[in-house]
Amino acid sequence: MVSIPPGRFTMGDRNGDPAEYPEREITMSGFRIDRTEVTNADYARCVQAKACDPTPYMEDEKLGLPDHPVVGVTWIDAQHFCTWVKKRLPTEAEWEYAARGSDLRKWPWKGIFDPKKANTRHQEDFHGASAPVDAYKDGESPFGTLNMAGNAAEWTADYFDPTWYGTSDQTTNPTGPERGRERVVRGGSYRDASHMVRVSSRIPKSPTEADSTIGFRCAK
């Protein structure tokens, strides 16, 4: 895990999709978050301990490699794993702060989109699959987390509400709506283009959906 210090950052993107604005100034306490996405090898240990259900892709010749991110996990699966390792899923705010820091970057690195810094559909060698969780080190966030753009999209703890940024008064360690039908997925995946892997991009998914592009990391 990496330690994320207390600080303030601008959450959202006024030039992004409707669910990403208005931008909000958020104050965060310190926390810790996994440097990488949870791997197939990590998750397999939880399955072997009978604390997690297996995924449809753990034996896949591309997606099931031990050092690649586990995908095909539901939000419930991800929550079970994080609890098993005595952690939890990160909130949306924690995830975005860890990915972007405090300087308004659109991707985990400064400047324009660079296809060499993330596993996305822009890759010249695009083959529609994940990469090792410690790949693309040039695309690390300001705090040293890896693959927060592309590779596997990631579950967060929060319910999804497309109007939340405009109606919420939570400005310190926000935890999102109290209820909802969908959870928020962040970071985009190996199938997505640059717009979808921005640090502010928010995607709603049913917590029971198991997609070949969605994994997770834990926080504490």
QUIQUIKA-V622422 format. One record per backbone hydrogen bond with DSSP energy under -0.5 kcal/mol. NH is the residue of the N-H (numbers start at 0). CO is the residue of the C=O. If there is no record, write none. Layout:
((NH,CO) (NH,CO))
This chain:
((1,32) (3,30) (4,2) (6,27) (8,25) (10,8) (10,23) (12,19) (15,12) (19,16) (20,17) (23,10) (25,8) (25,23) (26,170) (27,6) (30,3) (32,1) (33,217) (37,215) (39,64) (39,67) (40,65) (42,38) (43,39) (44,40) (45,41) (46,42) (47,43) (48,44) (49,46) (50,45) (51,45) (57,54) (59,56) (63,59) (64,61) (67,64) (68,130) (69,37) (71,210) (71,213) (72,213) (74,206) (75,206) (77,73) (78,74) (79,75) (80,76) (81,77) (82,78) (83,79) (84,80) (85,82) (86,81) (87,218) (89,216) (94,90) (95,91) (96,92) (97,93) (98,94) (99,95) (100,96) (102,99) (106,108) (116,113) (117,114) (118,148) (119,117) (120,191) (122,119) (125,122) (132,66) (134,131) (138,135) (139,136) (140,144) (142,97) (143,140) (145,34) (149,186) (150,118) (151,149) (152,212) (153,185) (154,214) (155,183) (156,89) (158,176) (159,181) (163,160) (165,162) (166,162) (166,163) (167,163) (170,168) (172,26) (182,204) (183,157) (184,202) (185,153) (189,150) (191,188) (195,192) (196,192) (196,193) (197,194) (198,105) (200,197) (202,184) (204,182) (206,180) (208,205) (210,208) (213,210) (214,152) (214,212) (218,87) (219,31))
